[in-house]
């Protein structure tokens, strides 16, 4: 996918995430997709996992800008898919 195609594809599935769902943002980069999930108005539990310390910082900054305007629980962790805990894989 090129250009905004990836963003459109990611956004198209947001309405199907149920309220109170657990959501994994793997390699979320700048936090753009995290912001989109926060703005759904749903009470989500989100794990934001990225292998880049710089991108994780950017995602955290994006989250902090919206922190008071949503009801999600977000944790930020440095790593890749191998850093997932066993209970996060089901």
MOPAC internal coordinates of N, CA, C and O (Angstrom, degrees):
PM7 1SCF
backbone

  N    0.0000 0     0.00 0     0.00 0    0    0    0
  C    1.4408 1     0.00 0     0.00 0    1    0    0
  C    1.5184 1   108.26 1     0.00 0    2    1    0
  O    1.2310 1   121.11 1   -38.25 1    3    2    1
  N    1.2846 1   115.48 1   141.75 1    3    2    1
  C    1.4523 1   120.78 1  -177.16 1    5    3    2
  C    1.5175 1   110.98 1  -125.96 1    6    5    3
  O    1.2310 1   121.51 1   -21.03 1    7    6    5
  N    1.3182 1   114.71 1   158.97 1    7    6    5
  C    1.4579 1   120.52 1   176.35 1    9    7    6
  C    1.5127 1   111.72 1    59.43 1   10    9    7
  O    1.2310 1   121.26 1    47.63 1   11   10    9
  N    1.3105 1   115.20 1  -132.37 1   11   10    9
  C    1.4635 1   120.56 1  -177.89 1   13   11   10
  C    1.5282 1   112.01 1   -85.84 1   14   13   11
  O    1.2310 1   120.02 1  -178.08 1   15   14   13
  N    1.3082 1   117.56 1     1.92 1   15   14   13
  C    1.4631 1   121.12 1  -179.70 1   17   15   14
  C    1.5149 1   112.56 1   -60.33 1   18   17   15
  O    1.2310 1   120.03 1   138.53 1   19   18   17
  N    1.3194 1   117.55 1   -41.47 1   19   18   17
  C    1.4591 1   121.09 1   179.08 1   21   19   18
  C    1.5193 1   110.46 1   -65.41 1   22   21   19
  O    1.2310 1   120.29 1   137.11 1   23   22   21
  N    1.3166 1   117.06 1   -42.89 1   23   22   21
  C    1.4636 1   120.39 1   178.59 1   25   23   22
  C    1.5248 1   110.88 1   -63.08 1   26   25   23
  O    1.2310 1   120.17 1   137.78 1   27   26   25
  N    1.3071 1   117.29 1   -42.22 1   27   26   25
  C    1.4732 1   120.18 1   179.11 1   29   27   26
  C    1.5270 1   110.61 1   -64.00 1   30   29   27
  O    1.2310 1   120.54 1   140.26 1   31   30   29
  N    1.3228 1   116.57 1   -39.74 1   31   30   29
  C    1.4596 1   120.13 1   179.13 1   33   31   30
  C    1.5281 1   110.73 1   -64.86 1   34   33   31
  O    1.2310 1   120.21 1   137.85 1   35   34   33
  N    1.3213 1   117.21 1   -42.15 1   35   34   33
  C    1.4603 1   120.91 1   178.97 1   37   35   34
  C    1.5257 1   111.06 1   -65.43 1   38   37   35
  O    1.2310 1   120.28 1   137.76 1   39   38   37
  N    1.3089 1   117.08 1   -42.24 1   39   38   37
  C    1.4661 1   120.92 1   179.84 1   41   39   38
  C    1.5167 1   112.35 1   -67.37 1   42   41   39
  O    1.2310 1   120.00 1   148.03 1   43   42   41
  N    1.3032 1   117.60 1   -31.97 1   43   42   41
  C    1.4638 1   120.33 1  -174.33 1   45   43   42
  C    1.5261 1   112.30 1   -63.78 1   46   45   43
  O    1.2310 1   119.73 1   156.03 1   47   46   45
  N    1.3172 1   118.13 1   -23.97 1   47   46   45
  C    1.4632 1   120.81 1  -177.84 1   49   47   46
  C    1.5208 1   113.74 1   -93.93 1   50   49   47
  O    1.2310 1   119.79 1   170.70 1   51   50   49
  N    1.3204 1   118.01 1    -9.30 1   51   50   49
  C    1.4670 1   120.76 1  -177.58 1   53   51   50
  C    1.5271 1   113.95 1   -55.70 1   54   53   51
  O    1.2310 1   118.78 1   139.05 1   55   54   53
  N    1.3240 1   119.94 1   -40.95 1   55   54   53
  C    1.4690 1   119.24 1  -179.24 1   57   55   54
  C    1.5286 1   113.67 1   -63.19 1   58   57   55
  O    1.2310 1   119.95 1   162.07 1   59   58   57
  N    1.3258 1   117.69 1   -17.93 1   59   58   57
  C    1.4586 1   121.44 1  -176.74 1   61   59   58
  C    1.5190 1   113.57 1   -91.99 1   62   61   59
  O    1.2310 1   120.09 1   176.53 1   63   62   61
  N    1.3207 1   117.44 1    -3.47 1   63   62   61
  C    1.4612 1   120.32 1   176.26 1   65   63   62
  C    1.5222 1   107.12 1   -78.29 1   66   65   63
  O    1.2310 1   120.21 1   -59.84 1   67   66   65
  N    1.3360 1   117.21 1   120.16 1   67   66   65
  C    1.4664 1   118.95 1  -177.94 1   69   67   66
  C    1.5256 1   112.21 1   -72.62 1   70   69   67
  O    1.2310 1   121.08 1   -24.24 1   71   70   69
  N    1.3182 1   115.54 1   155.76 1   71   70   69
  C    1.4535 1   121.14 1   175.48 1   73   71   70
  C    1.5293 1   108.77 1   -60.01 1   74   73   71
  O    1.2310 1   120.55 1   -35.86 1   75   74   73
  N    1.3171 1   116.56 1   144.14 1   75   74   73
  C    1.4645 1   124.51 1   179.07 1   77   75   74
  C    1.5253 1   113.25 1    67.26 1   78   77   75
  O    1.2310 1   120.20 1  -158.86 1   79   78   77
  N    1.3161 1   117.23 1    21.14 1   79   78   77
  C    1.4662 1   121.35 1   178.97 1   81   79   78
  C    1.5208 1   110.76 1   -78.86 1   82   81   79
  O    1.2310 1   121.41 1   -23.19 1   83   82   81
  N    1.3120 1   114.90 1   156.81 1   83   82   81
  C    1.4628 1   121.10 1   170.41 1   85   83   82
  C    1.5186 1   106.61 1   -94.38 1   86   85   83
  O    1.2310 1   120.68 1   -49.76 1   87   86   85
  N    1.3418 1   116.31 1   130.24 1   87   86   85
  C    1.4503 1   121.29 1  -174.99 1   89   87   86
  C    1.5212 1   109.17 1  -126.89 1   90   89   87
  O    1.2310 1   120.75 1   -46.17 1   91   90   89
  N    1.3253 1   116.16 1   133.83 1   91   90   89
  C    1.4569 1   121.98 1   175.26 1   93   91   90
  C    1.5166 1   108.54 1  -106.38 1   94   93   91
  O    1.2310 1   120.84 1   -55.03 1   95   94   93
  N    1.3243 1   116.00 1   124.97 1   95   94   93
  C    1.4642 1   121.44 1   172.20 1   97   95   94
  C    1.5199 1   105.12 1  -107.10 1   98   97   95
  O    1.2310 1   120.76 1   -77.90 1   99   98   97
  N    1.3204 1   116.16 1   102.10 1   99   98   97
  C    1.4587 1   122.39 1  -175.91 1  101   99   98
  C    1.5184 1   108.50 1  -100.51 1  102  101   99
  O    1.2310 1   121.03 1   -63.53 1  103  102  101
  N    1.3290 1   115.63 1   116.47 1  103  102  101
  C    1.4586 1   119.39 1  -178.70 1  105  103  102
  C    1.5118 1   111.30 1    67.07 1  106  105  103
  O    1.2310 1   120.61 1  -133.33 1  107  106  105
  N    1.3200 1   116.43 1    46.67 1  107  106  105
  C    1.4617 1   121.38 1  -175.45 1  109  107  106
  C    1.5123 1   115.55 1   -72.41 1  110  109  107
  O    1.2310 1   120.25 1   174.63 1  111  110  109
  N    1.3302 1   117.13 1    -5.37 1  111  110  109
  C    1.4595 1   119.78 1   176.68 1  113  111  110
  C    1.5078 1   113.30 1    63.24 1  114  113  111
  O    1.2310 1   120.83 1    52.53 1  115  114  113
  N    1.3131 1   116.02 1  -127.47 1  115  114  113
  C    1.4648 1   122.51 1  -172.48 1  117  115  114
  C    1.5221 1   114.28 1   -71.47 1  118  117  115
  O    1.2310 1   120.14 1   170.38 1  119  118  117
  N    1.3101 1   117.34 1    -9.62 1  119  118  117
  C    1.4616 1   120.24 1  -178.70 1  121  119  118
  C    1.5157 1   113.43 1   100.09 1  122  121  119
  O    1.2310 1   120.12 1  -175.79 1  123  122  121
  N    1.3192 1   117.37 1     4.21 1  123  122  121
  C    1.4595 1   120.77 1  -178.74 1  125  123  122
  C    1.5252 1   111.54 1   -57.06 1  126  125  123
  O    1.2310 1   120.10 1   129.57 1  127  126  125
  N    1.3278 1   117.42 1   -50.43 1  127  126  125
  C    1.4537 1   120.07 1  -177.01 1  129  127  126
  C    1.5261 1   110.74 1   -70.20 1  130  129  127
  O    1.2310 1   120.10 1   149.78 1  131  130  129
  N    1.3238 1   117.41 1   -30.22 1  131  130  129
  C    1.4658 1   120.58 1   175.12 1  133  131  130
  C    1.5279 1   109.59 1   -62.37 1  134  133  131
  O    1.2310 1   120.46 1   134.94 1  135  134  133
  N    1.3178 1   116.73 1   -45.06 1  135  134  133
  C    1.4665 1   120.51 1   178.21 1  137  135  134
  C    1.5222 1   111.00 1   -58.45 1  138  137  135
  O    1.2310 1   120.28 1   139.54 1  139  138  137
  N    1.3222 1   117.08 1   -40.46 1  139  138  137
  C    1.4611 1   121.11 1  -179.86 1  141  139  138
  C    1.5310 1   110.89 1   -63.10 1  142  141  139
  O    1.2310 1   120.61 1   139.96 1  143  142  141
  N    1.3157 1   116.45 1   -40.04 1  143  142  141
  C    1.4686 1   119.97 1   179.07 1  145  143  142
  C    1.5183 1   111.08 1   -68.73 1  146  145  143
  O    1.2310 1   120.20 1   142.21 1  147  146  145
  N    1.3197 1   117.22 1   -37.79 1  147  146  145
  C    1.4606 1   120.86 1   179.84 1  149  147  146
  C    1.5286 1   111.09 1   -64.63 1  150  149  147
  O    1.2310 1   120.53 1   149.31 1  151  150  149
  N    1.3067 1   116.59 1   -30.69 1  151  150  149
  C    1.4559 1   120.89 1  -175.95 1  153  151  150
  C    1.5292 1   113.11 1   -85.30 1  154  153  151
  O    1.2310 1   119.69 1  -176.72 1  155  154  153
  N    1.3287 1   118.19 1     3.28 1  155  154  153
  C    1.4685 1   119.73 1   178.99 1  157  155  154
  C    1.5179 1   111.82 1   -73.41 1  158  157  155
  O    1.2310 1   119.89 1   162.19 1  159  158  157
  N    1.3490 1   117.82 1   -17.81 1  159  158  157
  C    1.4553 1   121.29 1  -177.65 1  161  159  158
  C    1.5204 1   112.88 1    81.25 1  162  161  159
  O    1.2310 1   120.14 1  -173.69 1  163  162  161
  N    1.3221 1   117.34 1     6.31 1  163  162  161
  C    1.4573 1   121.56 1  -179.49 1  165  163  162
  C    1.5270 1   110.18 1   -96.15 1  166  165  163
  O    1.2310 1   120.70 1   -29.87 1  167  166  165
  N    1.3124 1   116.26 1   150.13 1  167  166  165
  C    1.4630 1   121.96 1   177.96 1  169  167  166
  C    1.5243 1   108.00 1   -85.08 1  170  169  167
  O    1.2310 1   120.57 1   -88.60 1  171  170  169
  N    1.2988 1   116.52 1    91.40 1  171  170  169
  C    1.4612 1   122.16 1  -176.53 1  173  171  170
  C    1.5270 1   110.83 1  -104.84 1  174  173  171
  O    1.2310 1   120.94 1   -27.87 1  175  174  173
  N    1.3140 1   115.80 1   152.13 1  175  174  173
  C    1.4599 1   122.18 1   169.47 1  177  175  174
  C    1.5182 1   105.49 1  -107.23 1  178  177  175
  O    1.2310 1   120.88 1   -66.30 1  179  178  177
  N    1.3298 1   115.92 1   113.70 1  179  178  177
  C    1.4613 1   121.29 1  -171.55 1  181  179  178
  C    1.5229 1   110.50 1  -116.21 1  182  181  179
  O    1.2310 1   121.12 1   -47.50 1  183  182  181
  N    1.3221 1   115.47 1   132.50 1  183  182  181
  C    1.4565 1   121.89 1   170.17 1  185  183  182
  C    1.5204 1   106.42 1  -109.59 1  186  185  183
  O    1.2310 1   120.91 1   -59.81 1  187  186  185
  N    1.3184 1   115.87 1   120.19 1  187  186  185
  C    1.4550 1   122.22 1   179.09 1  189  187  186
  C    1.5284 1   106.74 1  -104.16 1  190  189  187
  O    1.2310 1   120.24 1   -69.32 1  191  190  189
  N    1.3130 1   117.15 1   110.68 1  191  190  189
  C    1.4612 1   123.37 1  -173.72 1  193  191  190
  C    1.5204 1   108.80 1  -119.08 1  194  193  191
  O    1.2310 1   120.36 1   -57.89 1  195  194  193
  N    1.3261 1   116.91 1   122.11 1  195  194  193
  C    1.4580 1   120.48 1  -179.37 1  197  195  194
  C    1.5194 1   109.18 1  -142.04 1  198  197  195
  O    1.2310 1   120.61 1   -36.43 1  199  198  197
  N    1.3287 1   116.45 1   143.57 1  199  198  197
  C    1.4629 1   122.01 1  -179.41 1  201  199  198
  C    1.5249 1   112.30 1   -82.26 1  202  201  199
  O    1.2310 1   120.22 1   168.66 1  203  202  201
  N    1.3121 1   117.19 1   -11.34 1  203  202  201
  C    1.4620 1   121.67 1  -177.98 1  205  203  202
  C    1.5268 1   110.59 1  -103.87 1  206  205  203
  O    1.2310 1   119.76 1   -61.66 1  207  206  205
  N    1.3356 1   118.06 1   118.34 1  207  206  205
  C    1.4633 1   119.76 1   177.28 1  209  207  206
  C    1.5309 1   112.41 1   -58.02 1  210  209  207
  O    1.2310 1   120.18 1   142.69 1  211  210  209
  N    1.3307 1   117.26 1   -37.31 1  211  210  209
  C    1.4680 1   120.85 1  -179.14 1  213  211  210
  C    1.5244 1   110.87 1   -65.98 1  214  213  211
  O    1.2310 1   120.02 1   136.98 1  215  214  213
  N    1.3265 1   117.57 1   -43.02 1  215  214  213
  C    1.4645 1   120.81 1   179.90 1  217  215  214
  C    1.5291 1   110.65 1   -69.19 1  218  217  215
  O    1.2310 1   120.39 1   143.92 1  219  218  217
  N    1.3201 1   116.85 1   -36.08 1  219  218  217
  C    1.4562 1   120.09 1   177.78 1  221  219  218
  C    1.5283 1   110.47 1   -64.45 1  222  221  219
  O    1.2310 1   120.43 1   141.09 1  223  222  221
  N    1.3236 1   116.78 1   -38.91 1  223  222  221
  C    1.4736 1   121.20 1   175.92 1  225  223  222
  C    1.5235 1   110.34 1   -62.18 1  226  225  223
  O    1.2310 1   120.49 1   135.99 1  227  226  225
  N    1.3175 1   116.66 1   -44.01 1  227  226  225
  C    1.4722 1   120.35 1  -179.83 1  229  227  226
  C    1.5323 1   110.88 1   -63.43 1  230  229  227
  O    1.2310 1   120.49 1   139.30 1  231  230  229
  N    1.3245 1   116.68 1   -40.70 1  231  230  229
  C    1.4635 1   120.15 1   179.03 1  233  231  230
  C    1.5244 1   110.08 1   -65.25 1  234  233  231
  O    1.2310 1   120.36 1   139.67 1  235  234  233
  N    1.3242 1   116.92 1   -40.33 1  235  234  233
  C    1.4679 1   120.26 1   179.11 1  237  235  234
  C    1.5276 1   110.41 1   -64.77 1  238  237  235
  O    1.2310 1   120.03 1   140.04 1  239  238  237
  N    1.3279 1   117.54 1   -39.96 1  239  238  237
  C    1.4624 1   121.13 1   177.60 1  241  239  238
  C    1.5266 1   110.63 1   -63.88 1  242  241  239
  O    1.2310 1   120.10 1   139.60 1  243  242  241
  N    1.3164 1   117.41 1   -40.40 1  243  242  241
  C    1.4718 1   120.91 1   177.48 1  245  243  242
  C    1.5230 1   109.92 1   -63.05 1  246  245  243
  O    1.2310 1   120.70 1   139.85 1  247  246  245
  N    1.3295 1   116.27 1   -40.15 1  247  246  245
  C    1.4617 1   121.16 1   178.54 1  249  247  246
  C    1.5284 1   110.60 1   -64.44 1  250  249  247
  O    1.2310 1   120.31 1   135.02 1  251  250  249
  N    1.3191 1   117.01 1   -44.98 1  251  250  249
  C    1.4624 1   120.82 1  -177.19 1  253  251  250
  C    1.5224 1   112.24 1   -62.70 1  254  253  251
  O    1.2310 1   120.01 1   152.09 1  255  254  253
  N    1.3169 1   117.58 1   -27.91 1  255  254  253
  C    1.4588 1   120.54 1   177.68 1  257  255  254
  C    1.5317 1   111.36 1   -68.74 1  258  257  255
  O    1.2310 1   120.43 1   155.06 1  259  258  257
  N    1.3281 1   116.78 1   -24.94 1  259  258  257
  C    1.4618 1   121.46 1  -177.87 1  261  259  258
  C    1.5217 1   112.82 1  -113.23 1  262  261  259
  O    1.2310 1   119.96 1  -175.11 1  263  262  261
  N    1.3204 1   117.67 1     4.89 1  263  262  261
  C    1.4667 1   122.41 1  -169.91 1  265  263  262
  C    1.5191 1   113.62 1   -53.77 1  266  265  263
  O    1.2310 1   119.06 1   142.41 1  267  266  265
  N    1.3043 1   119.40 1   -37.59 1  267  266  265
  C    1.4599 1   121.30 1  -176.07 1  269  267  266
  C    1.5226 1   112.84 1   -88.01 1  270  269  267
  O    1.2310 1   119.97 1   175.30 1  271  270  269
  N    1.3180 1   117.66 1    -4.70 1  271  270  269
  C    1.4591 1   120.79 1  -173.69 1  273  271  270
  C    1.5260 1   113.60 1  -105.50 1  274  273  271
  O    1.2310 1   119.64 1  -165.26 1  275  274  273
  N    1.3048 1   118.30 1    14.74 1  275  274  273
  C    1.4593 1   119.94 1  -178.83 1  277  275  274
  C    1.5235 1   110.00 1  -147.68 1  278  277  275
  O    1.2310 1   120.99 1    -6.80 1  279  278  277
  N    1.3078 1   115.71 1   173.20 1  279  278  277
  C    1.4656 1   120.05 1  -178.39 1  281  279  278
  C    1.5279 1   110.80 1  -121.21 1  282  281  279
  O    1.2310 1   120.30 1  -147.83 1  283  282  281
  N    1.3062 1   117.02 1    32.17 1  283  282  281
  C    1.4601 1   121.68 1   179.71 1  285  283  282
  C    1.5221 1   110.55 1   -93.60 1  286  285  283
  O    1.2310 1   121.73 1   -26.15 1  287  286  285
  N    1.3111 1   114.29 1   153.85 1  287  286  285
  C    1.4595 1   121.58 1   171.75 1  289  287  286
  C    1.5236 1   106.52 1  -107.06 1  290  289  287
  O    1.2310 1   120.24 1   -57.98 1  291  290  289
  N    1.3334 1   117.14 1   122.02 1  291  290  289
  C    1.4623 1   120.98 1  -175.48 1  293  291  290
  C    1.5219 1   109.54 1  -124.83 1  294  293  291
  O    1.2310 1   121.13 1   -47.55 1  295  294  293
  N    1.3315 1   115.45 1   132.45 1  295  294  293
  C    1.4566 1   120.00 1   172.11 1  297  295  294
  C    1.5230 1   107.85 1  -120.47 1  298  297  295
  O    1.2310 1   120.91 1   -36.03 1  299  298  297
  N    1.3167 1   115.86 1   143.97 1  299  298  297
  C    1.4623 1   122.89 1  -178.47 1  301  299  298
  C    1.5150 1   108.72 1  -113.89 1  302  301  299
  O    1.2310 1   120.91 1   -50.82 1  303  302  301
  N    1.3221 1   115.86 1   129.18 1  303  302  301
  C    1.4603 1   119.65 1   179.87 1  305  303  302
  C    1.5159 1   110.78 1  -137.40 1  306  305  303
  O    1.2310 1   121.68 1   -38.79 1  307  306  305
  N    1.3031 1   114.39 1   141.21 1  307  306  305
  C    1.4602 1   121.60 1   177.15 1  309  307  306
  C    1.5192 1   108.46 1   -86.75 1  310  309  307
  O    1.2310 1   120.57 1   -51.56 1  311  310  309
  N    1.3168 1   116.52 1   128.44 1  311  310  309
  C    1.4633 1   120.63 1   178.07 1  313  311  310
  C    1.5159 1   111.20 1   150.83 1  314  313  311
  O    1.2310 1   121.86 1     7.07 1  315  314  313
  N    1.3428 1   114.05 1  -172.93 1  315  314  313
  C    1.4609 1   120.05 1   177.39 1  317  315  314
  C    1.5207 1   108.70 1  -121.83 1  318  317  315
  O    1.2310 1   120.29 1    14.81 1  319  318  317
  N    1.3192 1   117.05 1  -165.19 1  319  318  317
  C    1.4580 1   119.56 1  -175.84 1  321  319  318
  C    1.5288 1   112.83 1   -60.51 1  322  321  319
  O    1.2310 1   119.97 1   156.68 1  323  322  321
  N    1.3103 1   117.67 1   -23.32 1  323  322  321
  C    1.4628 1   120.62 1   178.53 1  325  323  322
  C    1.5254 1   111.89 1   -72.13 1  326  325  323
  O    1.2310 1   120.00 1   164.54 1  327  326  325
  N    1.3175 1   117.60 1   -15.46 1  327  326  325
  C    1.4619 1   122.01 1   179.35 1  329  327  326
  C    1.5249 1   112.42 1   -85.00 1  330  329  327
  O    1.2310 1   120.37 1   176.89 1  331  330  329
  N    1.3270 1   116.89 1    -3.11 1  331  330  329
  C    1.4669 1   119.55 1   179.04 1  333  331  330
  C    1.5205 1   110.13 1   -66.61 1  334  333  331
  O    1.2310 1   120.90 1   -39.36 1  335  334  333
  N    1.2969 1   115.89 1   140.64 1  335  334  333
  C    1.4564 1   121.21 1   175.42 1  337  335  334
  C    1.5239 1   108.34 1   -80.35 1  338  337  335
  O    1.2310 1   119.76 1   -25.54 1  339  338  337
  N    1.3267 1   118.06 1   154.46 1  339  338  337
  C    1.4612 1   120.51 1  -173.26 1  341  339  338
  C    1.5079 1   112.29 1   -57.64 1  342  341  339
  O    1.2310 1   119.21 1   142.55 1  343  342  341
  N    1.3266 1   119.12 1   -37.45 1  343  342  341
  C    1.4605 1   120.76 1  -178.06 1  345  343  342
  C    1.5296 1   111.93 1   -72.45 1  346  345  343
  O    1.2310 1   119.97 1   166.67 1  347  346  345
  N    1.3142 1   117.66 1   -13.33 1  347  346  345
  C    1.4700 1   121.24 1   178.45 1  349  347  346
  C    1.5330 1   111.62 1   -87.94 1  350  349  347
  O    1.2310 1   119.69 1   175.13 1  351  350  349
  N    1.2995 1   118.21 1    -4.87 1  351  350  349
  C    1.4487 1   120.60 1  -176.09 1  353  351  350
  C    1.5284 1   113.31 1   -96.50 1  354  353  351
  O    1.2310 1   120.65 1   179.88 1  355  354  353
  N    1.3180 1   116.36 1    -0.12 1  355  354  353
  C    1.4653 1   119.07 1   179.87 1  357  355  354
  C    1.5081 1   110.99 1  -106.31 1  358  357  355
  O    1.2310 1   120.10 1   180.00 1  359  358  357

